[in-house]
Amino acid sequence: MPTMKQLQSPATGVIEVIDAPVPAPGAGEVLVQMRYCGVCGTDLMKVYTADVARPVQLGHEVVGVVTAVGAGVTRVAPGQRVAFAHHVPDYSSHFTRRGSAPMDALFKHTNIDPGGFAEFIRVPALHVQHVMLPLPDDLPDLRAVFMEPLACCLRALDRITVTEGDAALIVGVGAVGLLFAPLLADRAVTTFASDVRAERLVMAQQWGVAQGFLASDDAAASAMQAATDGRGVDLVILTVLTQATLALALAAVRDGGVILLFGAKPATRLPINWWDVWRREINLVSSYSATPDLFPRALAILRRPGYTLEKTVSHILNLNDGAQAFQLAREGLASKVVITRE
């Protein structure tokens, strides 16, 4: 039986390369040879959280080439480049019909086999049908890696109202938070950013952020108030949730504005002044994942000249260096880490 290299996490904080059998595609399924797979914050959480069942499945920002197809597959053919996602909802469920597909039971349990950090990936029939997209010739592999995370950002913005002339603050402009910057710039939103690293703020300004503030800057909220005629920003996107980032969000957002929770860690418990939230009519919204309808939209955006997001990739490492890749991403030493099979 042919074997392949695969990353797995057998224990908390441990990444190892193993030899695993190459999966075989069944009816309606596709076998893809991975070219690139991005390291996501969810992957980091799975590896470094103690109460996760092991070994845990890793990797979902995948671009690859179809190498074999199962019986009945007509959407793609061997040799075709594709991008795909890892979850598919039940389209007839109560959750999906009401716009909450990521809360659907099928969505939570579907996945690719054995995850994106493997030389070969079996893509189940439901995924082939709903979340696998052929890539156009003008879309580079390394840019197509951003299809799934960009779709997550699109869904987050679809869940709130943001219009031309508004102001927004992105708290945390790491690999995913940075993706909001060009999306907001496209909507003519004046965007600010806050981060613990100055180099991230410099990069954010290259992607449309008007002004960046270090997380240690106590004057950040008042500066944003002054820039918005004393109102505060209409939207705060929290990609990092701590007591300090929550306090900044509450100080920066205008009365009647929106705080959008886009990232959190397991077992996070924070006190909040609910009286202040209520009397100021602050809207708290969360967004967890993307839905299948957004992947074609994300790919269309990635074909635009202003979305050369591969420029944000700072490190490309092969599967053998998987532990180093995860460590770089965890320590915030990279703007975006991508793993390749080569």
N, C-alpha and C positions, 0 to 999 in steps of 0.2 A: 504494500500500500504506500503510495507517495506521501511524503511528509512536507511540512512547511514550518516556517518560524512564526511564532505568535507571542505577543506580550500578555502576561497575566499578573495578577496581584495575589499571591498566596497568603500574605499576611499584611497587617497594617503598615503602610509606609514602604512596602517592598514591591519592586517591579522586577520581573525576571523574564528571560526569553526561553521559551520551551519549543520542543519539536512536537507538532501535532499532526494528525491525519488531515490531508486536504479533503474538505467536504465535497460531496457529490451532489449536484443539483437534481432534484426530483421533478415531477411534472409541474409545469408552470414556474419553475424556479430558474435562477441564473447563478452561474459561478463567475465571480469578478476577481481579477488580479489587481490588488491594491497598488496604486501609484503614490498617493498621498493621503494622510489622515491627520487632521488637526487635533492638537491636545486642547480639550475643553475644560472649563472650570468644573463641570460635572465629573469628568474623569478624575481630576485632582481630589474632589470630595470623596469619591469612591475609594481611592487608594489610601487616603490619609485619615479616613474616619474609622474609628475602632469597631463600631458595631455593625459593619457591613459583612454579609455572608461571603465567604471566600471559596474558591477563586471568583473574583468579580469580573463581569464582562466590561470591556473597555473599548472606546473608540466609536465615533459615529459621524464625524465630519469627513466623509470618504469620497474620493474620486478614484476611478479605476478603469480597467478595460475588460469587457466581457470576453471570457475565454471558452465558456460552454453554456448551452441553454438546455433546459429540460423540455419534455414533450409539450407541445401546444404554445410555446412562447413565440410570439411574432412581433412584439414591440421593439425588441433589440436583437442584435445578431453578434456573433463572435467578431472581435476586432473593434467593436464600437466603444467609444469612451462614454462613460456614464457617471453621474453623481446620484446619490440616493440617501434617504433618511432611514431612521431606525424604528420608528413607531407608526402604526396604522390604526385609526379608530374604527369602531363599528359605526357605519354611517347611519344606521337606523336607531341608534341608542338615544335615550333621553338627553344625555349630555351633549352628544354631537349635534343633535337637531336644535339645541339651544345655545350653540356657539362655545361649548365647553369640551371640545373633543379631547384635549389632554387629560381630562378627568375621567374619561371613558375606560372601563376595565380592560378592553382589548388593547387600547392604546398603550396602557401601562405594561402589558405583558408581551406584546410583540417585540421582536428584535431581529437583528441580523446575526449570522452564525459564522465565526465565534466572536464577532466584534470587529471594529475597523482596524485594529492594530494587529493585522495578520497578513501574510502574503496573499492568501486567497480567502474570499468571503462568499458564503452561500447566502443569496438573497431570496427569502421566501416569496411565494407566489403573490401574496397580498401586497408586499412591498414592490414587486415588479409591476403590478397593476396600478398602484396608486402613488408611490413615492420614488420611483426610479425614472430619471430623465436623461435622454441622450444629450450630449453636449455639442453645441454648435462649433464649427471649426475655428471661429474667431475668439473662442473663450479658452484661455490657457488653463491647464490642469490646476495650477497653484491658486488661481483666482476662483475656480469652481469649488475649491475646498470651503469657501465661505458661503455656499448656498444655504446650508442648514442654519448656521448662526445668524446670517442676515435675515432669513425667514423668521427666526425667533424675534428679532428686533422689529420687523414689520408687524408681526402680530401684536407685540406690546404697544406700538403706536396706534394700531387699529382699535385698541381697547380704550383709548382716551381721545379727547378732542384737542388737537393742536393746529393752529392756523397761522397764516402769514401775519407777521408782526408780533407774534408771541415771543416770549423769552423762556429758555430752558436751561437747566443745570444738569450735567451728567456727573454723578459722583462715582469715580472709578473709571478711568479710561484705559483699562487693560485691553486684552485681546477682543473681548466682546463689547465692552462699553464704548470703545472707539468707533464701532460700526454705526452707532447712533449719530455721530457727528455729521457725516455726509447726508444721511437721511433727513436730518433736521435742517441742514443747509438748503437742501432741495425744496423745503417747504417755507423758505425765507424766515426761519426762526433764528433769532439771536441766541447763540448758545454759549454757555460758560461751562467750565469743567473744573473738577477738584480731584486731586490725586496725591498720593504720598511721594511720588517720584516726579522730579522736574522734567526728565527726558520724555515721560509720557505726555506731559502737558505741551511740550514743544511739538510732538507729533500730532496731538489733537488739534493744535492750531493750524497745522498743515492740511487738516481734513475739514476745516470749516468752523472750528471753535473760535469765538471772538476773543476770549480772555480765559487764562487758566489760573488757578489758585492752588498753592500747596495746602495739603490737609491741615498743616500746622498754622495756617494764616487765620488768625482770629478776626481779621477785618474782612474776610471773604463775603460773608452774608451782607454786611453793611455796604460793601462795594457794589454788590448786585442790586441791592435796594436803590442805591443812588443811580445806577445805570438804567433803572426802570421807573424813574420818576417817583420813587418811594413805594412802589407797589410790591416789588418782589417778583420772582420768576413765576410764570404760569405753570411750569412743569418741572419737577425734580425726578430724575431717573436714578434710582439707587441700585447700582450693580454690586455694591458692597454694603452689608448691613451690620453696623456696630452702633454702640451708644453715641459715638462721636459723629458718625455719618447721619444718623437719625436726627441728632440735634441740629446739624447743619441744614438738613432738609427742611425742618420745621422753621428754622430762622430765615431761610432764603425764600420759601414759597409764599406766594401772595395769599391773601384771604380768598377763599373760594377756589384755590388752585389745586393741583393734583400732585400727589407723591406716588410714583410708580415703582413698585418693588419688583426688581428684575433679578435679584440674586440674594441668597441667604445660605447659611450653613445649618446643618442638623442641630436640633436642640437649642437654637438661639432663643433666648428669653430676655426681653428688654422692657424696662418700665417706660411708659409714655404718658404724657399729660393729656388725658382724654377730654378734660374740660376745654383745653385750648383747641384741640382738634374739632370738637363740636361747635364751640362758639365762633370759630373762624371758618366753619364749613369747608374744612380741608378734606378732599376726596382721596382715600387710600385705595389704590388699585394694584393688583399683582398680575404678573404674566409669567407663565411657567415654561411654555414650549411653543413650537410652531405647529401648524396644521398643513395637511397635504396641498391644499389649494394655494398656499403661499410659495411653494417651491418654484413653479414656473415664473411667478412674479419676481422672485429673488434672482433667478437666472437672467431674466430680462434686464434687471437693474445692473447686474454685474457686467453686462455687455456694453454699458455706457462708458464713454471715455473717462469720466470722472471717478470711476469705481475700480481703479487698478489696485485692489486691496492686497494683491500679492506683495506690494511694496511694504506692507506692514509686517511681513514675515521676517523675523530676525534670525531664526535658527531652523535648519533642516537637518535632522539626524535620522540615521537608519534604525531599523528594528533592534539591531545589536546594541545600540546606545539608548535604548528606551528609558533606562533608569536615569540617565543624565538628562534626557529630554524632560522628564517629569520634574526633576529637581530644579531645572532652570525655570520652568513654568511656575512651580510652587514658590520659589524665592523671588518672583517678580523680576528676574534678570533678563527677561525676553519680552518683546512686544507680542510676538506670536510664535509658537513652536509647532512645527509640522514634522511628522514622522513619515519616512519613505521606505519602501521595501528594498530599494537599490543600495 
